[in-house]
Structure formats: C-alpha cells, structure tokens
Amino acid sequence: MMRLPSLHSRGTHTSVGIKVAKFGGSSLADAAQFRKVQAIVQADPERRYVACSAPGKRTAVQDDSKITDLLYLCAEHVRLDVPVDDVFGRIADRYLTIVADLRVQLDLEPQLTHIKAKIEAGAGPDYAASRGEYLNGIILAALLGYQFVDAAEMIFFDATGQLDAERTQATVAARLANVDRAVIPGFYGVLPDGAIKTFSRGGSDITGAIVARGVAADVYENWTDVSGMLMADPRVVTNPRPIDVVSYRELRELAYMGASVLHDEAVFPARQAGIPIHIRNTNDSEATGTLIVAESQPVAHKGTITGIAGRKDFTVIALEKAMMNAERGFGRRVLEVLETNDISFEHMPTSIDTLSLVIADSQLEGKLPKVLEEIRLACRPDSIDVYPNMALIATVGRGMAYTPGMAAKLCGALARDGINIRMIDQGSSELNIIVGVEASNFDPSVRAIYRAFVE
C-alpha cells in the first residue's frame, strides 16, 4: 500500500493538515458527479481548499458538450455578429439543472443574466470561457458550505499575458490566510487592467497547484476520471500496471512524450514548494492513484523502469559531409536555418561525418523544401536524406541510472521482434532511453519493451 507523506501544520494554519483538491470537468459534469465530489471532500477534514473546472461532457455521445466549448462558441458568435441566445440558453439550462438537482439554496439567474450581457457586449473569449469555472465554483461552494473566493482576486498575469508568479503566490497566501475552507474556480486570473485572462486549456490544474503552494499544503490532490498514471498506453498494451509513485523528473520525461493526466505547468508551483501531487479518480475514490514526489527517497530496485511513452509523426533530416568534424560552425549553421524558420528540433544525433535532425512533422508543415534548400546553401553537405514517418519511444525510470545492461536489454527486446532501431539516445541523467523506429513499428515496439522490463 502506498503511504502518503506525514501531514503536519505549516505557515499560519495550525489546526490540521492541509490538502488542496482540484476536481476536473468530468468530476463536475452533473449533479450526480457533484455529489461524489461532496462525499470525497467531506470524507477528509484536511481537504480544506478546492479548485474546480467547468462542467465537462456528461456522456460520450456527440450531442453533449463541454461548457467551456459552448462559452467559447458564444464569444465567437458575438465576434461574427450572430445571436447567442440558443447557445447561452443551453449553458444556462445546464447550470440551472445542476442547482435544481442538488437542491441547494442558490439563485443563479442574476449571474447568468449578467454574464450573458457582458459576453454580448464584447467581453471576449477569455472572459466568456472563464465563466464556466466561475459558476461551477459558486455552486460547489454552496453545496459544501465553503467560502467562494474568486480567482480574479488572487491570480495575476503581467501585461504580456505571462503569469506573475511572485505577486500571485504572495496574494494567494495573504488572501487565504484567514479563510479556513474555500472553493476557488480554476483556469483564469486577471491582467493589469483588470481584464480576465485564462491559462491554456486544462489550466485549472495550474490554479490548484498555485493554491497548494500559497497555503503550504501537505498534498495537492488532482481528482480526474482515471486512477492515476499507467506504465504504458492501455490502447497499446493490454492492462498495463499502474504507476504508484513517480518523481517530478520522471513525470516530466513521460509527459513530454505524451503520457500525462494533468497540465504540464501544474507541476512547477508544487515542485518548487516540495508538495506531493496525488492523482486520484473521482469515480473510484478507493483506488490508490499515483503520487508525484521529489527525488528525496532512494530507488528501491535498480534496473526497473517507471513507464514507457512515445509519439509518432516525426521526420529525420540526415546530412552527410566528409570531414564534417573538422569544419568549424557546421552545426551552428544547420541550427540557424531551423531558427530562422521558427522550427525546434527534438534530437540531433551525430557521428564524425553525419548529423541528423529529428523534427516533429507539425514543426515542418509547409516548410520542408525551404529548409532543405537553405541547409544546402549554408552547409553544402555531400548528401541530404529525408526519412518521414518516424516515431520516438521513451523508456523512463530512476532505476535505470547506473544499471549495466539497460540499453542492451531494450535493444534485445526490439531485435527479438524484428524491429529495426533507427536512432537511440540516452539522456545525460541516465533517466531515460529514447529510440527512434518506423511509425508502423510504434505499437509493437512499446509492447516489446513492456514485456522485457515489466512482464
């Protein structure tokens, strides 16, 4: 059984430990989900601060919508001078139904009327989208009997639209210092002129982490519709094992390759304060979940891995030139071509006379011919070859570091299944090994690696 860090009082809060619980859109999609959230919060008196998303889809059917999508649609209607009555009516009905089904004493009509008027007056997409969390926060606070604290009072962006982290964290700490229990809507804050500004989609995770750091929480719980992280994609590997504990660094590597259940930026406020993040399932509250921690504990078993993740749709540009290693500035000129075309690369394997660029197809879209011609002019290579349809697979784990034979074990697993490795790269921290394979071999490669290290 996984054990959480011992809880203790911090800062100005001295009565009990502090947990910040963030609930996503699927956790608050309708009244039945609200009741699950209510039971979870009330089951633990240490869940004193709650961050919430807007209602998500209630079912997988096509005619259901996320409230955030409908609010963005309202803003777009206003921009195109199209009436919003029908779309906003769907939004209003959704909230009023939740309130009625919960039987809370709350009149949302004035709020809905005010919000609709502001959207129609051109308040913009950020304001419109933020009202999903705002209204959900009001309902959840009424249901729990918690104080509602508007994120606009505490979360600040600078004039360029970047989070003003220092001011935000200081304000959150001060605003909540004397508030014993509160609901804070996620996803948004304010610009210097007072206008509402949202994070990118999924930004309620960030709000929860900011609040956790501001109140010096012992644990930041992120409640969603999955029971934590899995060692591999269940669409590729049948019944992969869950990940009980993962370090921040391992999470970063896995998330970079596409395996994540929370917003990437949400890690940093909690990580800076050394606060563990516990990913839990609202629909299965007894499940252990995944605990994200600092690397203060030694690895129990060397030679083990934490997870496998990967992405398709990469292209490799391979350059060859005799005496490349003696030609000063060759690599710099190649990278300058990418920079001037606003392209970032994933990896750059090299040898004495060759250099390869591994680039996501999304970066090269419409630019490949121009990039190749500019490389020819700037570097005059003997040859340039392009290999499309590549995939990258990362095998990640602190238990891999300084363990002899890890790369051999991985390569052997792929060789046994007849899979050719086109590229291999091990990070300087020895935290992961990345292999490049043909995209058609992506699923078989993941399964082969999983069998070798896990089964």
N, C-alpha and C positions, 0 to 999 in steps of 0.2 A: 504494500500500500504506500502510495506517495505521501510524504509528510510535508506540510507547508512550513515555512519559516515561523519561528515562535513570534507571537504577536506581542507588542508592547506599546506603551504610550509614547508619543512623540510630540514635539512642539508644544502648543498651548492646550492640546487635547490630552486629558489625563485619566478619564474615567474608564474607557475600554479601548481595545484595539480599533483600528480604523481600516475598513475596506471600502474601496470605491468600486461600484458595479456599473458597468456600461451594458445596456441592452440594445441590440441591433433591431433593424426594421422587421425581420421575421419574428422576433420575440415580442413585438408590439403591433402586430398586424391587425388584430381584432380584440374584442373583449375577452375571449377565452384565453388568448395569449397574455393579455394584461393580468388576468387572474393568476396565471403561472408565475409571472414576474412578481406580483404581490406576495405570493406564497414564498418565493425564494428570498425576497428581501426581508420579510417578517420572520423567516426561519433563523436568521442570524442578526442579533442586535449590533454587530460590528459593521454591517452594511449600512453605513450612515450617509453616504453620498452616492447618488445615482445619476448617471448621464444617459440620455436616451436619443435614439434615432427617430425618424418619421416612420409611420406605418409602411411596411413593405407589402409584398404580394401575399394574399391570404391563401391562394392556391396556385398551382402551376398552369391553370388554364389561361388562354390567350386574352380573354376579356377582362382579366383582373390587372390592376396596375399598381405600381408603387406611387405613393402620394407625392414623392419628390418629382417623379416624372410628370405627373399631372400639373404640378406647380410650375415647373419649367415650361410646360406647354401653355399655361396661362400667360406667362411673360412673353412667349413667342407670339401668341395671338394678339397681344397688345401691340407688339412691335409691327405686326402686319395689319393692324387696324381691324382685327376680327373680334367680334364679341366673345367674352369669356364665360358667359352665363352658364352654358351647358357644362363645360369642363369644371368650373368652380363649383357648380351645383353637385357634381359627383364628389368633389373633395368635401364639401360641407356635409353631405349626406353620410359620408364615411365617418367623420368625426362625431356627428350627432348620434349616429347609430352606436358607436362605441360608448359614448356617455350614457345613452339610454340603457344599453345592455348592462353596463356596470352599476347603474342606479346610484351614481354619485350626484351630490347636490352641486351642480355646476351649470351655469348658463353660458354657452359658447357663442350664442348668436351675436352679441355685440362685437366680440373679437373677430368673428368671421366677416361681419359686415365691414369692419374697419380694414381688415386685410384685403378684401376684395376691392375696396375703394382705392387703396394705395397701389395695388397692382394695376388697376385700370388707369391710374394717374401716371403710370410710368416709373414705378419704383425700381424696376429692373429685375433681372433673373436671380441675382444673389438674394435680394430681399424676398422674392417670391419663394424660392426654394427653401430658405431658412425657416419659413413659417410652418413647415411640416414638423420639424423638431420642436419649435416653439409651442405649438398647440398640443403636441403629444406630451411635452413636459408639464404643461398646465394640468392635463388630465391625470397623468401619473402622480403628480404631487397631491392632487385632491384625493386620489384613491389611497395613497399611502399615508396621508396626513403629514407629509413633509412640506417644508417651505420651498416655494418655487423661486429660484434665483436665475435671472436671465443671463445667458452667456454674454450678451452685449454689455453688461456691467463690468466684465472681468477679462475678456479676451480681446486683445488689441493687435491690429495689423498696422504696419507703417504705410507711408504714402506710396510705396512701390508695391504694396499688396503682400509683403512678407510678414510673417508672424513676428511681433515684437515680444520675443520670449521673456526678456528680463522684466519688462513692465507687466506683462501678463502674469507671470508667476508671482510677482510681488503683490499684485492686486488680488489674485485668487486667494493667496494666503491671508491677506487682510480681510477680504470680504467674508470669508467662511470661518474666520477665527472664532466668532461667537455664534455661529449657526450650527446647531447640533446635528440636524438632519436636513438634507436638501436634495431637490431634483434640479439638475442643470441640463438644458437642452444642448445637444451636440451640434457640430458641423459649422458653426458660424461665430463671428465676433464683429468688431466694428473698425472702420477706417478712422483716420484722424478727424475727418469731417463729420463723423457720426453715422455715415452710411454703413449698411450691413455688408459684410464680406464673408464669403463662405470658404472653407477648405475645399480641396478636391473631393470627389465622391468617396464616401467611406470615411469622411473626416470626423465623424462622431467618435471614432477610436482615438483620435488625437485629443479631442476635448476631454475624454475620460482620463487619458494619461496626464494631461495638464492639471486636471483637478487632483489626481492622485498625488502628483508631486507637490501641489500647492498645500494640501492638507497633511503632507508627510504620511501618506497611507502605508500600512504594512503590506498590503496586497492590492493590486489592481485587477479586478475580475472583469473579463471581457466575455459576456454571455452572447452566444450566437446560436446557429442551428446545426452545428456539428460538435462532436465530442472531442475537440482538440485536433491536433495535427496527427497525420499518419505518416509512416515511414516511406510510403510511395503513393502515387496517384491510384485510387481504387478503380479508376476506369482502365488502368493498365495492369495492375497487379491485383489478383483476387484476395480480398480480405487482408490487406496489409496490416501489420502490427501498429498499434498507436504509439506515439512518442509521449512518454510520461514527463520527461524533463529535457529541456533543450536550453543551451546557453544563448545569450543575445547574439554572439558572433555566429553561431551555427544557424540561428534563425535568419540572420541577415543573408547568409550564403544561400539558404534554401529559398528564401523569399525572392532573391534576385533571379533565381532560376524558375520562379513561377509558383512555388509552393508556399502559400500564406493564407491565413484565415483572419488577418487583421491588417489595417492600413500600415504600410512601411514606416511612415513618420511617427506612428503612435509609440514605437519602441523608444524613441530617443528621450522624451521627458522622463519616462520611468527609468530608463537605463541610467541617465545622469544622476538620478536620486537613489539608485540601487534598489528600486522597488520591483519585486517579482510581478510578472503578469501571468494570471491564471486564466486560460481559455476554457470556458465551460459551455455546456449545452442546455439551453432553456427547456428543451423538450425532454431532457434526460438529466435532471439535476443531480442524480446519484452517480453519474459517470465521473471517473477520475479527472478527465481533461488533461491538458498539457500545461505544465508550469515552465515559464521562461525566466531564467535566472542568470545572475552574473557567474563568472567562472571561478568562484572562490573555493569550490569543492574539487578535490582531485578526481580524475577519471577512475571509476571503479574497475573497468575492464578494458585493457588495451586491446587493440585490434578490432574493436567494434565500430559500427557506424551509427549515425543518428538518423539519417534519411537520404533519400535519392530524389532528385528533382531535375527537370530539364525543360528545354524549349526547342521548338522546331523553327523553320524559316530563317535560316542563316545562309549567307553566301561567303565563300572564301575566294579572295583575290590573291593568287600566288605569283610572286615575282622571282625571277632568277637573273643573276648577273655575275659574270666571272669577276673575281677579286672584289666582290661587294664589301667584304670585311675591311678592306684597305681604303675604301672610298669614304672619306670623311663627309658627313652630312647627308648620307643616303637616306637613312631612316627619318631624319628630320624633314627632308623634302617630301617624302611619302606622306608623313603625318600632316604637313602643311596643306597638301592637296585635300585631305579629309577635312581639315579645319576650315578652309575657305569655302568648302561646300556644305558646311554645317552638319558634318557626319561624325558620329562617335563610333569607336570600334570596341569589340568585346575582348579579343585576344590578338596577339601578334607573335606567333611562333617564328623563330629564325634559325638559320644554320649559317655556315661560313659563306655560302653564295646564294642563299634563298631567304626570302621574307614573305610571310603570309599574313593577310589581314582577314580576320573573322568578323563579319559585319551583319547585323540584323537586316533582313530584307526591308523592313519598314524605314530604315535609315537610307537605303539606296534607291528607294522608289523614284523612278524617273531620272535618276542621276548617274546610273552606272556608266553609260557610254562617255559622258563628260568626264567622269572621274578617271576612267581608263586612259583617255586621251591626255589628260593633264599629267598623269603619272608617267606616261611615255615621254612627254616633253620635258618634264622636270628631272626624271631619273634615268632615262634611256636604258631600261633593262633589256637583257637579251631576249626575254620572253615574259609574257603575262598570260596566265591561265585563270579562268573563272570557273568555280565549282559551285553551282547552285544546289538547293535542296539539301542543306546540311542541318544537323541537329546537334545540340550540346547537352550533355548529361553530367550533372554534378553529383558525386558521392561525397557526403559530408559527415564529419564526426570528429570530436576531440580525441576519441580513442584511436584515431588513425595516426596521430602525430608520433613520430619516432618509433613506429612499429614496423619492423622489417617485413617486406613481402607484401605490403598492401597493394602496390601497383601491379605486382606480378599476379596476385590473386584476382584483381579486377580484369586485367588483360586476358588471363587464362579463361575466365568465365565467358568473355566475349568470343575468344578463339574457339572454345568448345562448341559454341552455337554458330560458328562460321561467319561471325560478324567482323568486318574489317574496320580497324580504328584509323581514322583519317588524321586525327590530331589528339595529343594528350598534353595536359598541363597540370602541374601541381603547384598550389599556392605556396608562397614563402612561409606561411604559418603552418603548413602541412595539415591544414584543417579540411582540405577537400582535394579531390582529383577530378578534373573535368576532361571528358573525352568527346571528340567530335566524330559523328558517324553519319552515314546517309540517312536522310529523313525517313526513308522506308524501313530502316532498321531501328527506329526510335523505341517502339514498344518492345520488341524482342530484346533490345539491349538493357532496358530497365528491368525486365523480368529476369534476365540472366544475372545481372549484378545483384538483384534482390535475393535470388536463390543462393548465390555464392556467399553472401555475408549474413543472411538472416535465417533462411530455412535450414 
